[in-house]
Structures are given as structure tokens and as C-alpha cells.
């Protein structure tokens, strides 16, 4: 098997547990995953199967969409409802206009402080494990990309947002930062990842229905996961060259020309992913290859 499964991770289990259930349906093929979801969250979890697991770094670059719910006047060490919640009944209630302006100001590249309870590693240790033992209070800020924040519903103390963002963005932190910028606190109470790139929650398959036959039927082409990359369609001779680890000429002009030396997705005449190429010594060399027998 070679491709990507768009799995609907249910609430209450880890992403690792979801992948383990997928693996039981596809073994002996490998099963990876791109974009961890916390146990509180549900929705799209991409599970590349077979050698497509080597596409995980590229799948991480796909934009993500979430629908999240927050509760104002509350805080917690994890910025959600999964750890002890402290009530703040005397903090102000933001107006709808204030929230709309704060959401607009948060678009673009912003500095964000991840929650201490996260999977980020600090000196080789998961930060959530350190936080549980009182060894970590906060993490340093880092840049993240927030494309759009849309207010779906606001009835104090509840706020529902749709968020389009880049990899590495913590939705819990968005709610916390919005609230603190308006003089209050907030925790995330619900999270659904509704899309990763072209993979949507409507098209996802429940892991409860994932038999070996259902997994094969639901498998998406690996090429669908690299649509954000520069692409080059190869002829049969070029496919043979890269599959065997050899370079092909760099195309500077004409049909299928490429003028950017970054990594390039190589497709065959049928549109199937055959490799990831990179510029080297005036040509294109294979960085990852996917032989036809793996389709």
C-alpha cells in the first residue's frame, strides 16, 4: 500500500493510539502520522501508509483549519479544560467589537507562546511531562502563521472561532492570548480539525470502520499531499533514472520548466508521485523515490 489515509480521530484518545488502530488494519505496511491532535481534539489526522510515511515533513507544511470553542473567565495550566480550571468571575466580558478587532490584529506572522502542556521537547524531554512534575512553567515564544480567524458565535462566556493557520500553531494559545489581550482569561473547551490542505473532515474515515478492505478503498494518492510543492511531470525514461538514483537534467525552459531550486515533486505521466527531487550540480537529483510497484 502507498498513499495517505484521511482518518477521523475521535475525542478522548491520543494521535498515537489512533495510528496504532490504523496500523492493525494496514499491517505489515508502515503507518505514520502528520499533525498531532491532543486527546481533547477530534477531526482530520493524516496517516501516510507504506513508503508514503517519508512524506511526513511535507505534509506538516499543509495549512490547517480548526473550529474551536473557548470559555472566558477561566484559566488552567494547559490552557484547556484538561487540567485543573481556575474561575475568574470578576474579570471583564469582552464586547463583540473588541473580539473582532483582536482577531484581526492576530492575522499574519505572530509570536506565540506554546502551552507548557504540549509535546514540544525541552532538553530531550516532552514539556508536558516536565510541567506535570512542576519542572516547567512556560515555553519561549516562537513565530507562527495565522491566515484567518473568523468568529462563528459569541455568547459570553462562550466563543466559537474558525481558525486557518500554519504548522506549529497552538489553538489553545490563540484563545489564551486573545483573552489576555482584552484583560481576561480563557480556556479551550472543544477543538475539531476540519481540514489539512485538501483533506477535509467530511471526507475522513472513522477508525471504528477501518477494516483492511475499507483502508484500501479510502487510501488517497500520495500526490494529493504534495500539491503545495512545485511539481514536474517526468517522461518514462526520466522516471527510470530517478528510481535508480540517477540525476536528470534541470529544465530551464519549455514545457514543464522549473526555475526554482527548492525541492520539487516529481510525477509520472499518470500523475502519480514518483519522487522528491532537489537541485544538484546543474541537474535534479532524487532525495526520495517511490517505485511504481508501491502504488
Buried (B, 14 or more C-beta within 10 A) or exposed (E): BBBBBBBBBBBEBBBEEBBEBBBEBBEEBBBBBBBBBBBBBBBBBBBBBBBBBBBBEBBBBBBBBBBBBBBBBBBBBBBBBBBEBEEBEEBEEBEEEBBBBBBEEBBEEBEBBBBBBBEBEBEEEBBBBBBBEEEBEEBEEEEBBBBBBEEEEBEBBBBBBBBBBBBBBBBBBBBBBBBEBBEBBBBBBBBBBBBBBBBBBEEBBEBEEBEEEBBBEBBBBBBBBBEBBBBBBBEEEBBBBBBEEEBBEBBEEEEEEBEEEEBBBBBBEEEBBBBBBEBEEEEBBBBBBBBEEBB
